[in-house]
Amino acid sequence: MLKDLESNFLLLEKRILMLKKDYQNLREEHAALSKDYEEMKEKYEAERRKSQELAEEQKNIKLQSAISGNPEHNRLMKNHINRLIKEVDYCIAQLQNSGL
């Protein structure tokens, strides 16, 4: 009976050591994955900013093309002018409401 208890104890000890080793490996893997995640997150943010900058640049190029008389972008130019007029009208209305 004592031998059975001793062998069970040794088996349990062996399993505990294996679990401890597996736990340490999982912690290391988690740390590596967390580092990869942060790197990917930074790359994603950089690409997103770059995409926004390119979209803004493309918009400006179309606007410049419309200003230069390109008939393909006339509608864009009209929309831009209308938006600016609305913005100016809004500012004038705010000035009138404030009593200036």
N, C-alpha and C positions, 0 to 999 in steps of 0.2 A: 504494500500500500504506500509506503514511504517512497519507493522507487517510482510509482505512478505519479505521485504528487510532484516529485522532483522532475520527472520528464515533462509533466504538464507545465510546470513552472518554467523550465528551459524553453519549451515550445512557445509559451506565452512571451517570454523575454525576447525570443528570436522574432516573433511577429511584431512586437513593440518596436524593436530596432528597425525592422523593415518599414513599418509605418512612419517612423521618425525620418528615415531616409527618403521615403516617398514624399512626405510633407515638405522636407527641405527642398527637394527637386521641384515640387509644385510652386513653392515660394520663389525660387530662382526663375522659373518659367514665367510666373506672374510678373515679376520685376522686369524681365526682358520684354514681355508683351506690353506692359505699361509704357516702357520706354519707346517701343515701336509705335504705339498708339499716339503718344505725344508728338513724335516726329511726323507721323502721317497727318496729324491734326494741324501742325504748323505748315506743312506742305500744302494741305487743302486750303488753309486760310490765305497763303501766299498766292496760290492759283486763283482763288476766288477774287482777291483784290486785283490781280492782273487781268482777269476776265472783265471785271467792272471797268477798269481803266481802258481796256480795248474797246468795250462797248461805248464808253463816253467818247473816245477818240473817233470811232466810226460815226457816231452821231454828229460830232463836230465837222468831220469831213463831208458828210452829206449836206450839212447846213452851209458850209463854205461853197460846196458845189452849187447849191441852190442860189446862193447869193451871186455867184459868178454867172448865173443865167442858164444853167443846165436845166432844160425843160423836164427832165426826168424827176427832178427834186423840187419842182415848183410847189406842189402840194405841201411838202414838208416846210418850205419857207413860209407859206401862207399860215400854216398851223402855228409855226413859231412866232410869227408876227402877231397873230390873234392872241396867243398866250401872253405875250409881252403887253399887249394892249389891255387885256383883262387884269394883269398884275398892276399896271399903272392906274387903271380905273379903281381898283380896290384900294390902292394907296391914297388916291385922291379922296375917296369916300371916307376913309379913316381920318384923314386930315380935316375934312369938313365936319365929321362927327365930334372930333376933339375940340372944335372951336377955333382952329387956327386959320 
